Amino acid sequence: MKEIASNSGATLVGVVSAKTVDSLPSVWVGWKIQQYTKKTTDVMPDARHVIMIGYHVWDDMLELAIRKGEKWIYPGYVPLAMPTQAVINYLEKHGYKALSAHSLSFKRLAQLAGFGNYGKNALIINPVLGPWIRLASVLTNAEMLADRPFEQDLCGACEECVKVCPVGALTPYRVDNSKCLVGTHIADKEDFERNEKWIRFEPSLTKSSHLMCRTCQKVCRYGREKRV
């Protein structure tokens, strides 16, 4: 399974037991889906495992946001679709259920899958790739061997990401989505065009596009050498 995902473009692949996921309390997941996380069995009654897929964001162009009418499009998330669909196709071909599960906490799952620790910038930090990772998941009723959680603390005493946030959205291990530039520009489209701090930290490329803020990621000491 991991080979299938890797051959289709995944950088990281890990497996988490559905029972482990369902033992965790529900948390609010903002930005894209705006809802509380669900249990795996709410999505698939006979769920057994979650396959986590990570994709390395190696270039700033993968942070592009493009406005089309009232919606924002994120081309940098498209590469995740290929390994995700490849895993789903493989499992279904072999008689198992499989679906992309958006109502789970990807960051929690990534830590449980061994990708990295939950950092003070509220992102998963991998020891090699740093915070430059996008995540997807596949829920299945197939039996698999779960990976070990990542237990090392990569942040330590460092709080550079908290200090450098241009809008004060970070406290250690927590982000205020109502302040975060990446979280707020979706609702405040007009403000984006006239707000100087957004233009500085989310530079416009065209009238309808800009790069999402990467300030807390760029200051992280992990993963810099793997970026273009």
PyMOL commands that set and color helices and strands:
alter all, ss='L'
color gray80, all
select helices_A, chain A and resi 2-7+18-22+40-43+60-63+75-93+106-112+160-164+181-184+189-194+196-201+215-218+224-226
alter helices_A, ss='H'
color red, helices_A
select strands_A, chain A and resi 12-17+28-29+35-36+49-56+64-68+71-73+98-100+117-118+124-125+133-140+170-171+174-175+204-206+209-211
alter strands_A, ss='S'
color yellow, strands_A
deselect
rebuild
show_as cartoon
